[in-house]
Amino acid sequence: MRKSPSEAYTDYIEGVYLFYNIDNKTDHWIFNDGFPSIILFPDRSNKVCITIDGKESIVESGWVDGGVMKKSYLRYFEELDYILIIRFKPEYFHKLFSLKPSFFKYRNIATLAEINFDIEFLSQVYTTNSIDSKIDIIESYIKTLMPRSDKVGLLNSAVELINRTKGQISVSNVIKEIGVNYKWLERNFSMYMGLTPKEYIQLQRFISAYINLHTEPNDLLNVAITNGYYDYNHFLKEFKDFTGKTPMEYMSAKGLLS
């Protein structure tokens, strides 16, 4: 379920998302679609095991992620009623938390401490059981970080265009629509998102296909073609690149095959 941020924060926060009834019986494939995100558990003591390309780490309370995440899975140690995700506009996340633009270039997962999330506000978040109160506390914290005056950059416009087309747009058309040159676009994507415009387009296309896979598990060719892949083999290659499994292996593990 998505909740829109309060109007004062729409330049900074893309949206607040709630995922309910989180089970701990299977591994969950995780990804980031270019929007730096803060993920919070219901309770400060909740933990998960995150595995990235075979390397495991234990995370408590919540985490931060960004950039392109491949072959990344997590397992919850207990069933959770929900997880709360705050997705930030890429250009402003780094400014709010005074992070270098390259923060996610060499990592995809960070702890809340690594972005210097204020410990007092974090304690307030976990003191209340009300989700709405948690969101209010987070927004009040963001308010303390916001610059006195600023404006949404062209990067956000480019990101929103690619998202709206679900990755079925060329870099040249993005440049034409936004009115910038390639060097500017590549530099800003690299600085604030840790990937190139082409990689971000590829990521959005795959995410769209991944979602369609769950609704059309028996027609993989149609899923591939509908989402702009040349053919099934093209889709197969990207699926293995992102998840480490073939579509059939993944669907079999998730019980999606009829």
PyMOL commands that set and color helices and strands:
alter all, ss='L'
color gray80, all
select helices_A, chain A and resi 7-9+90-96+113-115+119-127+131-145+154-164+171-178+182-193+197-215+220-226+232-243+247-254
alter helices_A, ss='H'
color red, helices_A
select strands_A, chain A and resi 2-3+13-22+28-29+37-40+47-52+55-60+62-65+72-76+80-88+109-110
alter strands_A, ss='S'
color yellow, strands_A
deselect
rebuild
show_as cartoon
